[in-house]
C-alpha cells in the first residue's frame, strides 16, 4: 500500500480565515462539505462570491473543488431555511461563473426514517 501521508494535509479550519493564508496554486483538491449555507448566511452575496473566487484561485491547474451540501432539510431542523433549493442552486451558479467547469450531481439517502438530498 502506498503511503501518501507526506502528500496529504487535512485541515479543519474556518475557510474564510485559512484560505487567504495559502499561496495561489497551493493545492490539488479541496473537499468542502456541509458549510456553504452557513457562510452564505453570514456574508453578503458579493462577499460569498469573493470567497469562492479566492478558493478557486488557490487550486493548482486542473485542481478540484468538491462540495456536498444538503438540500431542503426538514422544517423542524433549525438550518432548514439555509438549505432551500434556490439558495443551494445560487451557490452552484456562483461557482459555475468562476470555475473552468462545474458539474452537479444529486445524492439521496435515508437516515433515521427521513430522506435527505445532497447536491454534490
PyMOL commands that set and color helices and strands:
alter all, ss='L'
color gray80, all
select helices_A, chain A and resi 15-21+36-42+45-57+78-83+85-98
alter helices_A, ss='H'
color red, helices_A
select strands_A, chain A and resi 27-33+59-71+106-111+114-119
alter strands_A, ss='S'
color yellow, strands_A
deselect
rebuild
show_as cartoon
